[in-house]
Amino acid sequence: MEYLIGGAVLFGIFFLYGFMQQNKWEKSYRIAIGKYYKMSPSEAAKTTRFDGTCYFDEMVSPVNAGIRLSKGEKIYAVFENLSLMAYKRTGGFGFGGIFLRKKVAPAIFLRGGLGKFGLSKSLQSDAVGTLYVTNKGIFYDGDKKNIKLAWDKIMRETINPDSIQLEKSNGSPVLLNGYIDPDEAAIMSLTGQLYESL
């Protein structure tokens, strides 16, 4: 019984620590966005929706990453050591579903149900690399795979403390895992919103 209580306490502490870290990151992220709206840090930390004049164009300066870009393209944010995640086969077999097989006449069987048998898959790292956010889109420079997406091909970006998910206009979403700096995340969000407003 003591082990069960101890395990529950440890789980509770772990959950509470994760919740506090998430709140800390969210607060830093809102403060970073508020900076471009010329809000005080305390005001920005409490704001959930930013309205008004955004001074992003005046305040942000392009990053020189030493990469050759197309004409007029500028890098505004860089996320290093991100893993590109993909569903890959694990080598095991998966089986699931309900089957019904009932004899209704000699050599005639009634079959029903839904089932699946195949190789199981899980979310695994496909490549490790750097994500660059530009005024024209994003590109991921990975060790095994590269991705380039224009802003008009990205429907929505979801940014969390440990991941970025880009939902494309067609195809499966792009999921990148790793540490996400809240300042760089704010620049990425504002760059995406800037494109949407054009």
N, C-alpha and C positions, 0 to 999 in steps of 0.2 A: 504494500500500500504506500510505503514511504517513497518507493521509486516512482510510482504513478504520480504522486503529488509533486515530487521533485521535477519530474519530466514536464508536468503541466506548468509549473512555475517557470522553468527554463523556456518553454515555448511562449509563455506570456511575456517574458522579458524580451525575447527575440522579436516577437510581434510588435511590442511597444517601441523597441529601438528602431525597427524598420519604419514604423509609422512616423516617429519623430524625425528621422532622416528624410523621409518623403516630404514632410511639412517644411523642413529647413530648405530643401532644394526648391520647392514651390515658391517659398518666400523670396529666395535669391533670384529666381527666374522672373517673378513679378517686379522686383526692384530693378532688374536689368532692363525690362521692357519699359518701365516707368521713366527711366533715365532719358529715353528718346521722346517721351511726352513732356519732359521737363517737370516731372513730379518729384516731390521729396521722397526719400526712401520709406519713411513711415506711411505716407499716403499711398505709395505704390504697393506696399506690402499688403494693404487692406483691400486693394482694388481687384475685382475679378474680371471686369470688362473695361478695356481701355478705349475711351472715346475722345474726340477732340483732335487737335493738330499734332501730328507726329513729325518730329524733326530728324527723322532717320537719315535722309539724304545729306543734311548739313553736318550731322555729327559722326557718322560712320566713315571710316577710312579703309580703303581696300588693303588686303593682305598681299604681300609679295612672297609667294610660295616658290618662286623659281620655276613655274610651269608655263609652258607656251599655251596661250589662250587665243580664242578667235577674236576678231576685231570688236572692240567695245565691251568685251567680257571682263568682269572684275571679280576677284574672290573676296568675299566678305567674312566667311567663317570657315574654320578648319576643325574637324573632329578626327583625332588620331586614334589608332589601335581599336578600330571597330570591327567586329566580326560580322560578316554577311551570313545570315542564317538561312538554311534551306531544309526541306524535309528530305531525309535520306533513309535508305533501307538500313535496318540495324542488323540484319542477318538472321533474325528470328522469324517464326511463322505466327501469324495472327489468325484466329478463327472466332467467328461470332455469328449470332443470329438464332432464329428459332425455325426448326423444320418439322413438318408434319407429313407422315407417310402412312396412309390407311388403305388397306385392301378393300376394294368395293366389289370386285368380281374376280374370277380366276384370271391371273396375269394382267389385271388392271388395277392401278394404284392411283389414289388421289393424293396429290402433293401440294403443299402450301408452305408459306413462311418466307422469311427473308434471311439470307445468310451470306457470309463472305469468308473466303479463305484466301490468304495471300501473305506476302512478306510484309512484316510490320515496318513502319517508318516512324522516325522521331526527328525533332528539330535539332539540327547539328550545324556547326560552323562550316561554311563552304570556302571562305577566304577571310584573310585579315588584311586591313588596309586603312586608308584615310579617306574621309568624306569631305569634299570641297563644296561649299555653297557659294554660288555666283549669282549675279544679277540675271543670268539667262537660264539657270537651272542648277542641277546638282550633278556631280560626278564622283563616283567611288573608284578609287585606285587601289585595287586589291592585289595580293600576291598571286592569286590564281584566277581572279575574275574582275573585270571592270564593268561599271554601269554608268551610263550617261542618260539623264532625263531632263528634258526642258520643263519649265514651270507649267506650260499648258498641258503637259502629259500627266502632271501630278494633281490628283483630285483633292487629297488631304494629307497633311503630315501630322502625325501624333508623336509628341516628344515627351519622354519620361526620363527620370534620372539615370536609367540604365539601358535605354533603347530608343531608337527612332524607327517609326514605321511610316513608309510612304505608300499611299494607296494610289495606284496608277489608273488611268482612264480605261485601260484594258490589260488583262493579265493579272497574275497574282501579285500581292503587295511585296514590297522590299522591306525586310526586317534587318536592322543593324543593332547589335548588342555591344555594350561597352560603357565606359563612364562618359556621361554627357555633361559638359560644362554648362551651367545655367546662363552665363553671359553669351556664349556662342549659340546656345539654343534660342535665346531671345532674338539674336540677329537673324537666325534662320527663320523664325516665325514672322518677323517683320518683313524680311525679304519676300517670303511667300505671300504675305498680305499686300505688299507693294505691287506684286505682279497681278494679283486678283483685282486690284483697283484700277488697273490700266484698261 
